[in-house]
């Protein structure tokens, strides 16, 4: 197939005909509040960089290595299904959302 023909096909992509996918989100920020951990402490426990944890906690992480996911799950003692959830789902246990809000601590952030 020539490159001109390939470019033509890409130009005629119709997003309305594409199958919409349900948006997934990282629930890392929820679990950090629930477990009363800072991003720095989670990064230390998981053996990851603070920037990686910060990016995923803020929902900016579109891709993550399976090793990264496994390290985060081990450090937080959760399953991958509790760390990556559908947009409308609450990953915390019943009553956990209120507990997480009550225990929110004021700290120095990501330093």
N, C-alpha and C positions, 0 to 999 in steps of 0.2 A: 504494500500500500504506500502510495507516495505521501510525502509530508504535506503537500497542498490539500490532498483529499482528507487527511487526518485533521488538519486545521479547520476545514470546513465543517466536519462533524462536530468538533468542539464548539464552534460558534453557534451551532443550532441546538445547543442543549436547552431543553425546556424544563425549568425547575418545577413547574406545576405538575409535570408528569413523573417527577422523581418521587420515590417512596419516602414519606417523611419519617424520620426516626425520632423516637422519644428522647428528650434531652436527659443526659446523665449528669450528675454533679458529684463533686468531692464533698464528703461530709466531715472532712478533717477538722474544720473549725468547730463544728458541733462537739466532736469527740475531745478536742483540746479543752473546751470549756467544761464538759462533763467530767473529765479525768483531772481537772485542775492542773493542767500542764502548760508550760510556756512553749513557744515554738523552739526556743533554744534547747530546752530540756528534752523535747521529743527528738530533735535533731541529734543530740548527744546519745540518747538511748538507741535510736535506730541506726546510727552510724551514717547519717546523711548530712549534706550541707544545710545550713540555715536557709539559704536562698531556695533550695528545693522544697523544703517544708513550707516556707512562706508562700511560694508560688502556688503550691497545691492547696494550702489552707485558704487562700484568697480566691480560689476558683479559677485561676489563670492557667492551670495545668491541663493541657489538652491530651498530652501523651505522657505516659510514665512507664518505665521499665518494670517488668514483673518482679525483679529483685527489689525495686523500690517499694512496690506495693506490698510484698511479703515482709520487708523490714518494718514498714509502718504498721502493718497488722500485728506483727509480733510485739512491737513496742507498746501498742495500745491494747493488746489482748482482745482484738476483734477479728471478725472474718472479713474477707474482701467484699462480701455483699453488704456489710454494714458500713464500709468505708466509701464505696462508690454506689450511690443510690439514684433512683429515678427522681426527677425534679420535685414532685409533690410529696414524696415519702419522708417520714421522720425516722432517722436511723436510731435514735436513742430509745432506751427502754421506756415502758409506760411510766409517766410521771417524771421522766428524766429531763425534759425540757425546762420545767419549773425549777428543778434542782440545779441545773446548769446555770440558770439565770441568778439564782440566789447565791451561788458560790462563785460567781464571776469576781475575779480579783483585779485590783488595779495594780499594774506593774509597770515595768520599764519597757514593755513591748518586746521588740525583737533584738535588743542589744545583747 
